[in-house]
Amino acid sequence: MAYRDLDHMTDAFIEVVGNTMDEAFENAGISVVDTIVDIKSVENKEDREIEIHANDLKNLLYSWLEEVIILTITDGFAGKIFNVKITKNGTYHLVAKVNGEEINFVKHHFKMEIKSPTYHLMEIIDEKPVLMRFLLDL
């Protein structure tokens, strides 16, 4: 399993794994969309792109989660397939292609709204496999 929900009283606490950092970030994006809508009902119809710069991995993960939430909640676009490429040249640079479709709340079965990611309980273990845990404020 690429991600799973962990127990938390009030928020969504998610654990993500990936064979690489890129894959872990892809799975984090999928987990955010699947928290908001039923990702199984999303079709691959169009692409969007996200680009982020950050000084460290936690900042990159926070910004990534925030951008996926904005894309989903604010822009009304549900991603299903995430292709992430992270490079480091002094700072981290993430470029992602997100394939999915415009949200239709009847078709995509809205689950819950995420307000924002948080740094609280955020953890990134850069080993094989990469393990990340993060909290989403509901």
mmCIF file of the C-alpha atoms, coordinates in Angstrom:
data_MODEL
# 
_entry.id   MODEL 
# 
loop_
_atom_site.group_PDB 
_atom_site.id 
_atom_site.type_symbol 
_atom_site.label_atom_id 
_atom_site.label_alt_id 
_atom_site.label_comp_id 
_atom_site.label_asym_id 
_atom_site.label_entity_id 
_atom_site.label_seq_id 
_atom_site.pdbx_PDB_ins_code 
_atom_site.Cartn_x 
_atom_site.Cartn_y 
_atom_site.Cartn_z 
_atom_site.occupancy 
_atom_site.B_iso_or_equiv 
_atom_site.pdbx_formal_charge 
_atom_site.auth_seq_id 
_atom_site.auth_comp_id 
_atom_site.auth_asym_id 
_atom_site.auth_atom_id 
_atom_site.pdbx_PDB_model_num 
ATOM 1   C CA . MET A 1 1   ? 0.000   0.000  0.000   1.00 0.00 ? 1   MET A CA 1 
ATOM 2   C CA . ALA A 1 2   ? 1.372   3.408  -0.988  1.00 0.00 ? 2   ALA A CA 1 
ATOM 3   C CA . TYR A 1 3   ? -0.396  5.315  1.822   1.00 0.00 ? 3   TYR A CA 1 
ATOM 4   C CA . ARG A 1 4   ? -2.601  4.716  4.822   1.00 0.00 ? 4   ARG A CA 1 
ATOM 5   C CA . ASP A 1 5   ? -4.547  6.737  7.351   1.00 0.00 ? 5   ASP A CA 1 
ATOM 6   C CA . LEU A 1 6   ? -3.165  6.776  10.875  1.00 0.00 ? 6   LEU A CA 1 
ATOM 7   C CA . ASP A 1 7   ? -5.274  7.368  13.982  1.00 0.00 ? 7   ASP A CA 1 
ATOM 8   C CA . HIS A 1 8   ? -5.778  10.984 14.976  1.00 0.00 ? 8   HIS A CA 1 
ATOM 9   C CA . MET A 1 9   ? -8.595  12.567 16.982  1.00 0.00 ? 9   MET A CA 1 
ATOM 10  C CA . THR A 1 10  ? -9.423  15.570 14.806  1.00 0.00 ? 10  THR A CA 1 
ATOM 11  C CA . ASP A 1 11  ? -7.311  15.669 11.633  1.00 0.00 ? 11  ASP A CA 1 
ATOM 12  C CA . ALA A 1 12  ? -6.183  13.431 8.776   1.00 0.00 ? 12  ALA A CA 1 
ATOM 13  C CA . PHE A 1 13  ? -2.854  11.838 9.718   1.00 0.00 ? 13  PHE A CA 1 
ATOM 14  C CA . ILE A 1 14  ? -1.351  10.057 6.703   1.00 0.00 ? 14  ILE A CA 1 
ATOM 15  C CA . GLU A 1 15  ? 1.629   7.767  6.239   1.00 0.00 ? 15  GLU A CA 1 
ATOM 16  C CA . VAL A 1 16  ? 3.101   7.480  2.749   1.00 0.00 ? 16  VAL A CA 1 
ATOM 17  C CA . VAL A 1 17  ? 5.796   5.199  1.343   1.00 0.00 ? 17  VAL A CA 1 
ATOM 18  C CA . GLY A 1 18  ? 7.644   5.210  -1.952  1.00 0.00 ? 18  GLY A CA 1 
ATOM 19  C CA . ASN A 1 19  ? 10.677  3.528  -3.470  1.00 0.00 ? 19  ASN A CA 1 
ATOM 20  C CA . THR A 1 20  ? 12.084  6.999  -4.215  1.00 0.00 ? 20  THR A CA 1 
ATOM 21  C CA . MET A 1 21  ? 11.476  10.499 -2.905  1.00 0.00 ? 21  MET A CA 1 
ATOM 22  C CA . ASP A 1 22  ? 9.691   11.313 -6.186  1.00 0.00 ? 22  ASP A CA 1 
ATOM 23  C CA . GLU A 1 23  ? 7.346   8.341  -5.726  1.00 0.00 ? 23  GLU A CA 1 
ATOM 24  C CA . ALA A 1 24  ? 6.673   9.221  -2.077  1.00 0.00 ? 24  ALA A CA 1 
ATOM 25  C CA . PHE A 1 25  ? 5.646   12.742 -3.145  1.00 0.00 ? 25  PHE A CA 1 
ATOM 26  C CA . GLU A 1 26  ? 3.430   11.268 -5.886  1.00 0.00 ? 26  GLU A CA 1 
ATOM 27  C CA . ASN A 1 27  ? 1.730   9.035  -3.319  1.00 0.00 ? 27  ASN A CA 1 
ATOM 28  C CA . ALA A 1 28  ? 1.313   11.996 -0.958  1.00 0.00 ? 28  ALA A CA 1 
ATOM 29  C CA . GLY A 1 29  ? -0.504  13.871 -3.732  1.00 0.00 ? 29  GLY A CA 1 
ATOM 30  C CA . ILE A 1 30  ? -2.778  10.900 -4.375  1.00 0.00 ? 30  ILE A CA 1 
ATOM 31  C CA . SER A 1 31  ? -3.522  10.570 -0.642  1.00 0.00 ? 31  SER A CA 1 
ATOM 32  C CA . VAL A 1 32  ? -4.581  14.233 -0.409  1.00 0.00 ? 32  VAL A CA 1 
ATOM 33  C CA . VAL A 1 33  ? -6.978  13.967 -3.358  1.00 0.00 ? 33  VAL A CA 1 
ATOM 34  C CA . ASP A 1 34  ? -8.370  10.679 -2.019  1.00 0.00 ? 34  ASP A CA 1 
ATOM 35  C CA . THR A 1 35  ? -9.007  12.360 1.337   1.00 0.00 ? 35  THR A CA 1 
ATOM 36  C CA . ILE A 1 36  ? -11.122 15.022 -0.402  1.00 0.00 ? 36  ILE A CA 1 
ATOM 37  C CA . VAL A 1 37  ? -12.939 12.958 -3.075  1.00 0.00 ? 37  VAL A CA 1 
ATOM 38  C CA . ASP A 1 38  ? -13.196 9.327  -4.195  1.00 0.00 ? 38  ASP A CA 1 
ATOM 39  C CA . ILE A 1 39  ? -10.094 9.139  -6.397  1.00 0.00 ? 39  ILE A CA 1 
ATOM 40  C CA . LYS A 1 40  ? -11.285 5.873  -7.979  1.00 0.00 ? 40  LYS A CA 1 
ATOM 41  C CA . SER A 1 41  ? -14.027 7.835  -9.752  1.00 0.00 ? 41  SER A CA 1 
ATOM 42  C CA . VAL A 1 42  ? -11.581 10.348 -11.299 1.00 0.00 ? 42  VAL A CA 1 
ATOM 43  C CA . GLU A 1 43  ? -10.744 9.936  -14.996 1.00 0.00 ? 43  GLU A CA 1 
ATOM 44  C CA . ASN A 1 44  ? -7.542  10.937 -16.785 1.00 0.00 ? 44  ASN A CA 1 
ATOM 45  C CA . LYS A 1 45  ? -8.771  13.726 -19.048 1.00 0.00 ? 45  LYS A CA 1 
ATOM 46  C CA . GLU A 1 46  ? -6.334  16.644 -18.813 1.00 0.00 ? 46  GLU A CA 1 
ATOM 47  C CA . ASP A 1 47  ? -3.001  17.721 -17.350 1.00 0.00 ? 47  ASP A CA 1 
ATOM 48  C CA . ARG A 1 48  ? -2.016  20.434 -14.913 1.00 0.00 ? 48  ARG A CA 1 
ATOM 49  C CA . GLU A 1 49  ? 1.477   21.377 -13.784 1.00 0.00 ? 49  GLU A CA 1 
ATOM 50  C CA . ILE A 1 50  ? 2.821   22.325 -10.365 1.00 0.00 ? 50  ILE A CA 1 
ATOM 51  C CA . GLU A 1 51  ? 6.261   23.813 -9.731  1.00 0.00 ? 51  GLU A CA 1 
ATOM 52  C CA . ILE A 1 52  ? 7.741   24.455 -6.281  1.00 0.00 ? 52  ILE A CA 1 
ATOM 53  C CA . HIS A 1 53  ? 11.056  25.665 -4.863  1.00 0.00 ? 53  HIS A CA 1 
ATOM 54  C CA . ALA A 1 54  ? 12.009  25.069 -1.209  1.00 0.00 ? 54  ALA A CA 1 
ATOM 55  C CA . ASN A 1 55  ? 15.039  25.208 1.070   1.00 0.00 ? 55  ASN A CA 1 
ATOM 56  C CA . ASP A 1 56  ? 14.520  21.793 2.694   1.00 0.00 ? 56  ASP A CA 1 
ATOM 57  C CA . LEU A 1 57  ? 12.465  18.616 2.306   1.00 0.00 ? 57  LEU A CA 1 
ATOM 58  C CA . LYS A 1 58  ? 9.891   19.445 5.003   1.00 0.00 ? 58  LYS A CA 1 
ATOM 59  C CA . ASN A 1 59  ? 9.231   22.827 3.415   1.00 0.00 ? 59  ASN A CA 1 
ATOM 60  C CA . LEU A 1 60  ? 8.986   21.115 0.018   1.00 0.00 ? 60  LEU A CA 1 
ATOM 61  C CA . LEU A 1 61  ? 6.489   18.556 1.359   1.00 0.00 ? 61  LEU A CA 1 
ATOM 62  C CA . TYR A 1 62  ? 4.408   21.261 3.081   1.00 0.00 ? 62  TYR A CA 1 
ATOM 63  C CA . SER A 1 63  ? 4.338   23.362 -0.111  1.00 0.00 ? 63  SER A CA 1 
ATOM 64  C CA . TRP A 1 64  ? 3.498   20.291 -2.214  1.00 0.00 ? 64  TRP A CA 1 
ATOM 65  C CA . LEU A 1 65  ? 0.574   19.315 0.018   1.00 0.00 ? 65  LEU A CA 1 
ATOM 66  C CA . GLU A 1 66  ? -0.646  22.908 0.001   1.00 0.00 ? 66  GLU A CA 1 
ATOM 67  C CA . GLU A 1 67  ? -0.497  23.107 -3.815  1.00 0.00 ? 67  GLU A CA 1 
ATOM 68  C CA . VAL A 1 68  ? -2.408  19.825 -4.199  1.00 0.00 ? 68  VAL A CA 1 
ATOM 69  C CA . ILE A 1 69  ? -5.082  21.098 -1.785  1.00 0.00 ? 69  ILE A CA 1 
ATOM 70  C CA . ILE A 1 70  ? -5.358  24.385 -3.718  1.00 0.00 ? 70  ILE A CA 1 
ATOM 71  C CA . LEU A 1 71  ? -5.571  22.524 -7.030  1.00 0.00 ? 71  LEU A CA 1 
ATOM 72  C CA . THR A 1 72  ? -8.342  20.318 -5.650  1.00 0.00 ? 72  THR A CA 1 
ATOM 73  C CA . ILE A 1 73  ? -10.394 22.581 -3.367  1.00 0.00 ? 73  ILE A CA 1 
ATOM 74  C CA . THR A 1 74  ? -9.856  26.025 -4.908  1.00 0.00 ? 74  THR A CA 1 
ATOM 75  C CA . ASP A 1 75  ? -9.329  25.190 -8.585  1.00 0.00 ? 75  ASP A CA 1 
ATOM 76  C CA . GLY A 1 76  ? -11.803 22.271 -8.597  1.00 0.00 ? 76  GLY A CA 1 
ATOM 77  C CA . PHE A 1 77  ? -9.432  19.826 -10.294 1.00 0.00 ? 77  PHE A CA 1 
ATOM 78  C CA . ALA A 1 78  ? -9.021  16.249 -9.025  1.00 0.00 ? 78  ALA A CA 1 
ATOM 79  C CA . GLY A 1 79  ? -5.687  14.691 -9.882  1.00 0.00 ? 79  GLY A CA 1 
ATOM 80  C CA . LYS A 1 80  ? -5.410  10.940 -10.289 1.00 0.00 ? 80  LYS A CA 1 
ATOM 81  C CA . ILE A 1 81  ? -1.922  10.402 -11.698 1.00 0.00 ? 81  ILE A CA 1 
ATOM 82  C CA . PHE A 1 82  ? 1.010   12.398 -10.344 1.00 0.00 ? 82  PHE A CA 1 
ATOM 83  C CA . ASN A 1 83  ? 4.411   12.445 -12.051 1.00 0.00 ? 83  ASN A CA 1 
ATOM 84  C CA . VAL A 1 84  ? 6.887   14.200 -9.773  1.00 0.00 ? 84  VAL A CA 1 
ATOM 85  C CA . LYS A 1 85  ? 10.533  15.054 -10.425 1.00 0.00 ? 85  LYS A CA 1 
ATOM 86  C CA . ILE A 1 86  ? 12.575  16.538 -7.576  1.00 0.00 ? 86  ILE A CA 1 
ATOM 87  C CA . THR A 1 87  ? 16.040  17.969 -8.118  1.00 0.00 ? 87  THR A CA 1 
ATOM 88  C CA . LYS A 1 88  ? 18.435  19.643 -5.710  1.00 0.00 ? 88  LYS A CA 1 
ATOM 89  C CA . ASN A 1 89  ? 20.910  22.320 -6.697  1.00 0.00 ? 89  ASN A CA 1 
ATOM 90  C CA . GLY A 1 90  ? 21.376  24.225 -3.455  1.00 0.00 ? 90  GLY A CA 1 
ATOM 91  C CA . THR A 1 91  ? 17.587  24.345 -3.013  1.00 0.00 ? 91  THR A CA 1 
ATOM 92  C CA . TYR A 1 92  ? 14.945  21.775 -3.851  1.00 0.00 ? 92  TYR A CA 1 
ATOM 93  C CA . HIS A 1 93  ? 12.963  22.111 -7.075  1.00 0.00 ? 93  HIS A CA 1 
ATOM 94  C CA . LEU A 1 94  ? 9.826   20.043 -7.699  1.00 0.00 ? 94  LEU A CA 1 
ATOM 95  C CA . VAL A 1 95  ? 8.052   19.844 -11.040 1.00 0.00 ? 95  VAL A CA 1 
ATOM 96  C CA . ALA A 1 96  ? 4.898   17.751 -11.282 1.00 0.00 ? 96  ALA A CA 1 
ATOM 97  C CA . LYS A 1 97  ? 2.487   16.825 -14.027 1.00 0.00 ? 97  LYS A CA 1 
ATOM 98  C CA . VAL A 1 98  ? -0.939  16.017 -12.612 1.00 0.00 ? 98  VAL A CA 1 
ATOM 99  C CA . ASN A 1 99  ? -3.445  14.149 -14.762 1.00 0.00 ? 99  ASN A CA 1 
ATOM 100 C CA . GLY A 1 100 ? -7.128  14.096 -13.828 1.00 0.00 ? 100 GLY A CA 1 
ATOM 101 C CA . GLU A 1 101 ? -10.326 16.040 -14.443 1.00 0.00 ? 101 GLU A CA 1 
ATOM 102 C CA . GLU A 1 102 ? -12.537 18.868 -13.243 1.00 0.00 ? 102 GLU A CA 1 
ATOM 103 C CA . ILE A 1 103 ? -14.411 17.933 -10.075 1.00 0.00 ? 103 ILE A CA 1 
ATOM 104 C CA . ASN A 1 104 ? -18.038 16.899 -10.363 1.00 0.00 ? 104 ASN A CA 1 
ATOM 105 C CA . PHE A 1 105 ? -19.309 16.423 -6.794  1.00 0.00 ? 105 PHE A CA 1 
ATOM 106 C CA . VAL A 1 106 ? -21.996 13.951 -7.866  1.00 0.00 ? 106 VAL A CA 1 
ATOM 107 C CA . LYS A 1 107 ? -19.513 11.776 -9.751  1.00 0.00 ? 107 LYS A CA 1 
ATOM 108 C CA . HIS A 1 108 ? -16.515 12.169 -7.434  1.00 0.00 ? 108 HIS A CA 1 
ATOM 109 C CA . HIS A 1 109 ? -18.329 11.797 -4.083  1.00 0.00 ? 109 HIS A CA 1 
ATOM 110 C CA . PHE A 1 110 ? -16.980 14.625 -1.931  1.00 0.00 ? 110 PHE A CA 1 
ATOM 111 C CA . LYS A 1 111 ? -15.633 13.281 1.378   1.00 0.00 ? 111 LYS A CA 1 
ATOM 112 C CA . MET A 1 112 ? -14.221 16.232 3.336   1.00 0.00 ? 112 MET A CA 1 
ATOM 113 C CA . GLU A 1 113 ? -12.511 19.580 3.000   1.00 0.00 ? 113 GLU A CA 1 
ATOM 114 C CA . ILE A 1 114 ? -8.883  20.034 4.000   1.00 0.00 ? 114 ILE A CA 1 
ATOM 115 C CA . LYS A 1 115 ? -7.985  23.471 5.344   1.00 0.00 ? 115 LYS A CA 1 
ATOM 116 C CA . SER A 1 116 ? -4.206  23.116 5.135   1.00 0.00 ? 116 SER A CA 1 
ATOM 117 C CA . PRO A 1 117 ? -1.227  20.892 5.808   1.00 0.00 ? 117 PRO A CA 1 
ATOM 118 C CA . THR A 1 118 ? 0.714   21.406 9.047   1.00 0.00 ? 118 THR A CA 1 
ATOM 119 C CA . TYR A 1 119 ? 4.303   20.931 10.154  1.00 0.00 ? 119 TYR A CA 1 
ATOM 120 C CA . HIS A 1 120 ? 3.046   19.278 13.349  1.00 0.00 ? 120 HIS A CA 1 
ATOM 121 C CA . LEU A 1 121 ? 4.017   15.565 13.384  1.00 0.00 ? 121 LEU A CA 1 
ATOM 122 C CA . MET A 1 122 ? 5.584   15.902 9.897   1.00 0.00 ? 122 MET A CA 1 
ATOM 123 C CA . GLU A 1 123 ? 8.296   13.313 9.361   1.00 0.00 ? 123 GLU A CA 1 
ATOM 124 C CA . ILE A 1 124 ? 10.406  12.362 6.340   1.00 0.00 ? 124 ILE A CA 1 
ATOM 125 C CA . ILE A 1 125 ? 12.665  9.316  6.543   1.00 0.00 ? 125 ILE A CA 1 
ATOM 126 C CA . ASP A 1 126 ? 14.880  9.271  3.445   1.00 0.00 ? 126 ASP A CA 1 
ATOM 127 C CA . GLU A 1 127 ? 15.749  5.566  3.348   1.00 0.00 ? 127 GLU A CA 1 
ATOM 128 C CA . LYS A 1 128 ? 14.666  2.653  1.162   1.00 0.00 ? 128 LYS A CA 1 
ATOM 129 C CA . PRO A 1 129 ? 11.698  2.843  1.073   1.00 0.00 ? 129 PRO A CA 1 
ATOM 130 C CA . VAL A 1 130 ? 11.086  6.543  1.736   1.00 0.00 ? 130 VAL A CA 1 
ATOM 131 C CA . LEU A 1 131 ? 8.588   7.029  4.567   1.00 0.00 ? 131 LEU A CA 1 
ATOM 132 C CA . MET A 1 132 ? 6.651   10.229 5.184   1.00 0.00 ? 132 MET A CA 1 
ATOM 133 C CA . ARG A 1 133 ? 4.013   11.131 7.756   1.00 0.00 ? 133 ARG A CA 1 
ATOM 134 C CA . PHE A 1 134 ? 2.006   14.340 7.720   1.00 0.00 ? 134 PHE A CA 1 
ATOM 135 C CA . LEU A 1 135 ? -1.052  15.901 9.270   1.00 0.00 ? 135 LEU A CA 1 
ATOM 136 C CA . LEU A 1 136 ? -3.803  17.670 7.321   1.00 0.00 ? 136 LEU A CA 1 
ATOM 137 C CA . ASP A 1 137 ? -5.950  20.168 9.197   1.00 0.00 ? 137 ASP A CA 1 
ATOM 138 C CA . LEU A 1 138 ? -9.612  19.413 8.482   1.00 0.00 ? 138 LEU A CA 1 
# 
